Amino acid sequence: MHELQMYIERVWDVDLENWIRGDTLCLQTKGAARPWVLRDCKFKSIAIFPDNSQALDFYFDWKALFGEREIVYLPELPLTADQVGQSALWVSRGELYRKWRHDEGYKLLIAS
């Protein structure tokens, strides 16, 4: 297994060769440092967080630093029996995904 340890200012500073080799990128950041490292997206990207709380923290930190540009937040689906069947939630998520996927202005999708 190839071990890589480097200090970067932005995710996009990682060499293409590292991505091709399948090197793991672990960002040990907290708070507003997370969106700062992901600023200036050059291509469509997805940031996945372990829970909705962290995803929302990232989203609001991003908005505070950069405004609404380039970001779409995909809300977590509820897992309760009565809410899972609500088609409006599924349609809303689908529309947000479509917006991110097809609109050139939105580069980063946030999900949990």
C-alpha positions in Angstrom: 0.0 0.0 0.0 1.4 3.4 -1.0 1.4 5.9 1.8 1.2 9.6 0.9 1.5 12.4 3.4 1.5 15.9 2.0 0.3 19.3 3.1 -2.0 21.0 0.6 -3.8 24.3 0.5 -6.6 23.1 -1.8 -7.8 19.6 -2.8 -7.2 20.5 -6.4 -3.5 20.8 -5.6 -3.1 17.0 -5.4 -1.3 15.7 -8.5 -3.3 13.7 -11.0 -0.9 10.8 -10.5 -2.0 10.4 -6.9 -5.6 10.1 -8.0 -4.8 7.6 -10.7 -2.8 5.5 -8.3 -5.8 5.5 -5.9 -4.1 7.3 -3.1 -6.4 8.1 -0.2 -7.0 11.7 0.6 -8.0 12.3 4.2 -8.7 15.9 5.1 -8.0 16.4 8.8 -9.8 19.7 9.0 -12.6 21.1 11.1 -15.0 24.0 10.9 -14.5 26.6 8.1 -11.2 24.9 7.0 -13.2 22.2 5.3 -14.9 24.5 2.7 -11.6 26.5 2.4 -9.7 23.4 1.3 -12.5 22.7 -1.3 -12.7 26.2 -2.7 -12.4 27.0 -6.4 -13.8 23.7 -7.7 -12.5 23.0 -11.2 -14.9 20.1 -11.9 -18.1 18.5 -10.5 -17.4 17.1 -7.0 -19.3 15.5 -4.2 -18.4 16.0 -0.5 -19.9 13.2 1.6 -20.1 13.6 5.4 -20.8 10.9 8.0 -24.0 12.7 9.3 -26.4 15.5 8.4 -25.1 17.8 11.1 -21.6 17.8 9.6 -23.0 18.3 6.1 -25.0 21.3 7.3 -22.1 22.8 9.1 -20.0 22.5 5.9 -22.8 24.1 3.9 -23.3 27.0 6.2 -19.6 27.6 6.5 -19.3 27.6 2.7 -22.2 30.1 2.5 -20.5 32.4 5.1 -17.2 32.3 3.1 -18.3 32.2 -0.5 -22.0 32.8 -0.6 -24.4 30.6 -2.6 -22.1 30.1 -5.6 -21.1 26.6 -6.8 -22.8 24.6 -4.0 -25.9 22.4 -3.7 -26.9 20.8 -0.4 -28.8 17.5 -0.7 -30.9 17.0 2.4 -30.9 13.8 4.2 -33.8 11.5 3.6 -35.8 10.6 6.8 -35.9 6.9 7.6 -39.1 6.8 9.5 -41.9 4.7 7.9 -44.4 7.5 7.6 -41.9 9.9 5.9 -40.1 7.5 3.6 -43.2 7.2 1.4 -43.6 10.9 0.9 -42.8 11.4 -2.8 -42.2 15.1 -2.4 -39.0 14.4 -0.5 -37.7 12.1 -3.3 -38.7 14.6 -6.0 -37.0 17.5 -4.2 -33.8 15.5 -3.9 -34.0 14.5 -7.5 -34.4 18.1 -8.6 -31.5 19.2 -6.5 -29.3 16.5 -8.0 -30.4 17.5 -11.5 -29.6 21.1 -10.8 -26.1 20.2 -9.6 -25.5 17.7 -12.5 -26.6 19.9 -15.4 -26.1 23.5 -14.3 -22.5 24.6 -15.0 -22.6 27.1 -12.1 -22.9 24.4 -9.4 -19.7 22.4 -8.9 -20.0 21.0 -5.4 -22.7 18.6 -4.1 -22.9 18.2 -0.3 -24.5 15.1 1.1 -24.5 12.8 4.1 
